[in-house]
């Protein structure tokens, strides 16, 4: 029993020491922890700052702009000036002082070429004397009146120095008696001249042509062109399907007889049905050229005469 008590007492002592030791150990741990915490709290806490890393943007390399080149003081190129050609052309004959205007698209012939063109008419010139000279002939384009029986039309200027002033009012085409009687009382205005030409048109259309010879049904009237007074007549000729209608105008100036002829020729021999051309429209174009005619005075030619030797006066005999 004593041994058991001794053992139990020793066990109690051991348990008591163990408890005291564990308490001492625990207290020591607390002290160490408190000291550690106290020391750590006294130290300054490091300030942790996060500095942002600057992002370097890629730099765009700008190309250097070239320095402006100073332009040389050169004059600006001049634009070519385009001169429009006038719609009409002026014809001038300095020898006889004749001028007139005609459309640029019309063809003109002078000299021998004009003579050949005039010869195509049944009555090339209507002077009472030979010796006429063709100065110029203006021809309308062949395509002026398409799909018609239009063949040709021209305006002709001729001069004849062999015709006297009183003969210049006459024409080679003989006048009918009716026209001759009416000539006794000549018309003095443009209206009467128009009426005479209208009568001539009615007469020629009713009588027609005979064997291709010029018709004798023609009128003789006056026409005022500015300050110029022209004698006028009309003649119609033709053979078969070809017909030629001509108007002649005479005036005496500068010691010569001037003739202005207007001719319209039709030909219905073309295959197929074609309409007749309006002659009045064709003559209207030719009369527009006639309206521009001017005749300027020309200085007369001075012929040098040989000086006449002086005849000595006879002395009476003594």
ZALUM-818579 format. One line per field, with one value per residue (C-alpha): residue in one letter; x, y, z. Coordinates in Angstrom, 3 decimals. Example, Ala and Ser with C-alpha at 12.3 -4.5 7.8 and 13.67 -1.06 7.14 Angstrom:
% ZALUM-818579
code [A S]
x [12.300 13.670]
y [-4.500 -1.060]
z [7.800 7.140]
This chain:
% ZALUM-818579
code [X X X X X X X X X X X X X X X X X X X X X X X X X X X X X X X X X X X X X X X X X X X X X X X X X X X X X X X X X X X X X X X X X X X X X X X X X X X X X X X X X X X X X X X X X X X X X X X X X X X X X X X X X X X X X X X X X X X X X X X X X X X X X X X X X X X X X X X X X X X X X X X X X X X X X X X X X X X X X X X X X X X X X X X X X X X X X X X X X X X X X X X X X X X X X X X X X X X X X X X X X X X X X X X X X X X X X X X X X X X X X X X X X X X X X X X X X X X X X X X X X X X X X X X X X X X X X X X X X X X X X X X X X X X X X X X X X X X X X X X X X X X X X X X X X X X X X X X X X X X X X X X X X X X X X X X X X X X X X X]
x [0.000 2.716 4.318 1.157 0.774 4.327 3.783 0.612 2.315 5.171 2.728 0.907 4.145 5.050 1.658 1.918 5.389 4.214 1.359 3.653 6.154 3.538 2.284 5.805 6.408 3.171 3.981 7.419 5.922 3.519 6.333 8.411 5.475 4.633 8.213 8.375 5.140 6.251 9.526 7.909 5.358 8.070 9.743 8.387 6.363 7.822 5.643 5.082 4.425 3.809 5.266 3.583 5.980 5.799 4.702 6.839 4.648 6.292 7.326 6.125 8.988 7.690 9.341 10.911 8.899 11.049 11.624 9.416 11.250 11.024 9.391 11.282 9.656 8.675 5.776 2.709 2.277 -0.231 -3.232 -3.558 -6.323 -8.699 -10.111 -13.382 -13.691 -16.575 -19.525 -19.148 -16.243 -15.662 -14.816 -13.142 -12.096 -9.848 -9.766 -13.505 -14.260 -16.782 -17.252 -19.781 -20.089 -20.992 -21.267 -17.983 -19.360 -20.171 -17.610 -16.251 -14.531 -12.681 -11.067 -11.202 -12.816 -15.669 -16.034 -16.311 -18.973 -20.978 -20.786 -22.893 -25.890 -27.905 -27.448 -23.978 -24.173 -27.080 -25.267 -26.341 -22.676 -19.932 -16.828 -18.141 -15.686 -16.685 -15.120 -16.417 -19.043 -20.305 -21.884 -24.186 -23.292 -24.894 -26.297 -28.177 -31.555 -31.395 -34.129 -35.255 -34.641 -32.137 -29.090 -27.091 -27.306 -24.757 -24.288 -22.196 -20.585 -19.577 -18.354 -18.501 -16.720 -18.049 -21.593 -22.569 -24.527 -27.839 -27.285 -26.601 -30.325 -31.013 -30.656 -29.814 -32.950 -35.723 -38.627 -42.231 -44.595 -46.408 -43.187 -42.073 -45.294 -44.932 -41.383 -42.783 -43.851 -41.029 -41.595 -40.005 -40.270 -39.237 -42.882 -43.534 -40.334 -41.538 -44.904 -43.233 -41.125 -44.210 -45.912 -42.857 -42.990 -46.616 -45.855 -42.844 -44.624 -47.498 -45.434 -42.653 -39.627 -39.182 -36.359 -34.070 -33.922 -34.281 -37.823 -38.659 -41.111 -39.037 -39.763 -37.661 -37.980 -35.982 -34.507 -33.122 -30.055 -29.053 -28.445 -27.924 -30.688 -30.420 -32.330 -33.647 -34.989 -35.586 -35.198 -36.121 -34.524 -34.303 -34.537 -36.259 -36.265 -33.573 -34.680 -32.659 -34.082 -31.909 -32.307 -30.096 -29.373 -27.505 -26.001 -23.599 -20.675 -17.019 -17.416 -18.603 -21.785 -21.948 -24.093 -25.167 -26.733 -28.641 -29.138 -31.072 -31.034 -33.182 -32.985 -35.789 -34.062 -32.958 -34.453 -37.264 -39.834 -38.306 -40.112 -39.551 -37.262 -38.742 -37.129 -38.057 -35.975 -32.992 -33.254 -33.597 -30.127 -28.667 -30.428 -28.855 -25.478 -26.778 -27.902 -24.257 -22.941 -21.113 -19.361 -16.716 -15.675 -12.468 -10.138 -10.194 -7.057 -5.037 -3.259 -0.179 -0.446 2.582 3.143 2.187 5.091 4.358 3.943 5.981 3.900 4.574 6.142 4.785 7.171 8.590]
y [0.000 2.319 1.563 2.291 5.510 6.354 5.719 7.709 10.548 10.467 10.442 13.387 15.231 14.438 15.603 18.756 19.477 18.763 21.149 23.742 23.172 23.462 26.630 27.980 27.027 28.628 31.773 31.893 31.541 34.381 36.602 35.834 36.518 39.767 40.915 39.969 41.757 44.814 45.017 44.569 47.274 49.768 49.439 51.771 50.016 50.255 52.233 50.163 52.434 50.966 53.284 52.744 51.764 54.448 53.045 54.520 55.106 54.426 57.699 58.236 59.401 62.348 62.791 66.173 68.374 69.638 73.319 75.068 75.580 79.153 79.244 81.080 84.264 82.930 84.560 82.383 80.928 82.903 81.009 81.095 83.397 81.590 83.943 82.744 83.214 85.403 83.709 85.790 86.569 89.865 89.877 92.927 93.645 96.689 96.962 97.581 98.641 95.845 94.478 92.054 89.556 85.878 83.012 81.293 77.834 78.880 78.264 81.150 81.111 83.986 84.615 81.757 79.424 81.913 82.085 78.292 78.230 80.958 79.135 76.327 78.658 78.886 82.690 83.206 87.008 89.190 92.167 93.611 93.805 91.210 91.646 90.823 89.594 87.389 88.661 86.219 83.514 82.262 78.795 77.333 73.878 70.996 69.697 72.909 71.410 67.653 65.304 67.862 68.491 71.224 71.027 74.255 77.933 80.705 84.470 85.985 89.392 90.459 93.721 94.944 98.113 97.857 98.721 102.395 103.967 103.958 100.323 99.137 99.289 96.803 93.030 90.532 88.552 90.085 91.554 90.656 93.326 93.460 94.099 96.619 98.600 98.563 99.831 103.116 103.855 102.337 101.505 103.790 101.690 98.305 97.240 97.738 95.850 92.950 92.989 92.945 89.950 88.170 88.731 87.357 84.239 83.614 84.146 81.841 79.108 79.171 79.335 76.967 76.425 75.589 73.334 74.390 78.031 80.835 81.931 85.381 86.036 88.357 91.563 94.710 96.702 98.724 97.725 100.106 98.747 101.383 104.507 102.457 102.029 98.743 97.565 94.024 91.226 87.486 84.661 80.991 78.290 74.538 71.284 68.123 67.740 70.388 73.979 77.112 80.343 83.481 87.050 89.820 93.265 96.031 99.336 101.715 102.852 103.806 103.827 100.207 98.163 95.916 92.783 90.766 87.426 85.051 81.555 78.548 75.241 72.204 68.684 66.174 63.317 61.623 58.219 58.114 60.693 63.961 67.131 70.402 72.838 76.128 78.534 81.541 80.205 79.611 83.068 84.533 83.271 84.705 88.031 88.280 88.385 90.934 93.186 93.584 94.755 98.085 99.809 102.378 105.094 104.426 107.173 107.252 106.183 109.168 108.607 110.683 112.703 113.768 117.506 119.387 121.492 125.196 126.544 129.732 132.653 133.805 137.280 139.456 140.003 143.483]
z [0.000 0.796 -2.508 -4.356 -2.463 -3.180 -6.839 -6.898 -5.152 -7.579 -10.475 -9.040 -8.690 -12.228 -13.453 -11.385 -12.793 -16.258 -15.828 -14.373 -17.150 -19.844 -18.244 -18.122 -21.717 -22.768 -20.883 -22.445 -25.865 -25.130 -23.938 -26.992 -29.254 -27.528 -27.732 -31.342 -32.142 -30.220 -32.032 -35.367 -34.629 -33.773 -37.194 -39.915 -42.395 -45.849 -48.199 -51.190 -54.158 -57.519 -60.023 -63.380 -66.055 -68.694 -71.986 -74.672 -77.714 -81.011 -82.552 -86.081 -88.161 -90.154 -93.452 -93.751 -96.095 -98.903 -98.943 -101.509 -104.702 -105.744 -109.124 -111.712 -112.831 -116.205 -118.007 -118.255 -121.729 -123.702 -124.920 -128.667 -129.751 -132.049 -134.618 -136.024 -139.711 -140.794 -142.420 -145.577 -147.891 -149.634 -153.340 -154.866 -158.434 -158.404 -162.185 -162.525 -158.930 -158.239 -154.724 -153.255 -150.407 -150.613 -148.080 -147.322 -148.067 -151.647 -154.397 -156.448 -159.810 -161.436 -164.792 -167.293 -164.741 -164.358 -168.147 -168.367 -165.664 -167.364 -170.706 -169.219 -169.389 -172.605 -172.489 -170.990 -171.343 -172.372 -173.933 -177.283 -178.285 -178.144 -176.049 -172.587 -169.957 -167.015 -163.793 -161.178 -160.723 -157.350 -157.355 -154.719 -153.324 -155.180 -151.884 -151.122 -152.053 -151.721 -152.962 -155.537 -159.218 -158.346 -160.614 -160.211 -159.367 -159.707 -159.505 -162.284 -162.861 -166.379 -167.938 -171.537 -172.617 -176.174 -175.053 -175.031 -172.208 -174.156 -175.214 -171.670 -170.861 -173.689 -173.723 -176.450 -175.675 -177.861 -175.932 -176.718 -177.950 -174.634 -172.774 -175.397 -174.942 -171.193 -171.621 -172.900 -169.327 -167.277 -163.653 -161.090 -157.932 -156.678 -156.375 -160.075 -160.901 -158.816 -160.571 -163.997 -163.004 -161.717 -165.082 -166.825 -164.651 -165.604 -169.285 -169.362 -167.463 -169.951 -173.143 -172.143 -174.407 -178.065 -179.296 -176.481 -177.632 -175.081 -174.578 -175.918 -173.089 -170.941 -169.105 -168.981 -165.781 -163.296 -159.984 -157.380 -155.601 -153.079 -155.149 -158.337 -160.893 -162.765 -165.802 -165.364 -167.529 -167.253 -169.716 -169.553 -171.693 -171.642 -173.499 -172.400 -168.641 -168.149 -167.621 -166.985 -165.577 -165.611 -164.380 -165.786 -164.385 -166.277 -165.180 -166.905 -164.747 -165.276 -169.056 -169.250 -169.025 -165.944 -165.994 -162.943 -163.850 -161.551 -162.929 -161.606 -163.500 -162.764 -164.150 -163.616 -165.454 -162.228 -161.557 -159.082 -158.155 -157.009 -156.091 -157.881 -156.141 -155.019 -157.491 -155.387 -152.489 -154.771 -156.331 -152.866 -151.963 -155.149 -154.630 -151.185 -152.938 -155.437 -152.572 -151.438 -154.826 -154.913 -157.792 -156.900 -159.360 -161.259 -162.449 -166.255 -168.026 -169.192 -172.505 -173.067 -176.258 -178.251 -178.065 -181.240 -182.507 -182.664 -186.200 -186.719 -187.797 -191.348 -191.688 -194.466 -197.314 -197.576]
